[in-house]
Amino acid sequence: MNPSRRGEQTWIDAAADRFEREWNTGPDRPRIEDCLAGGDHIASGFDNPYKLRHDERLEPLRQRNDFQKLVEGLEARLASKAEK
């Protein structure tokens, strides 16, 4: 977690922490996209795809098709909820 934001852990921080734990302890190396896709981001309070598209910590993932699908899926879910 970014030390300048102590006390403000987001689902991204939680996913990164889970990834790091699994990387350091397990015999099988985890995939970051599995850690990112593992939760209900809207239910976790993350309902801002802008952050996914602009958070500097996620820059290495932005060119990946699976990450782009994750963001698009979140946007679609939010649009669907807004229509109701």
Buried (B, 14 or more C-beta within 10 A) or exposed (E): BEEEEEEEEBBBBBBBEBBEEBEEEEEEEBEBBEBBBBBEBEEEEBEBBEBBEEBEEBEEBEEEEEBBEBBEEBBEBBEEEEEE
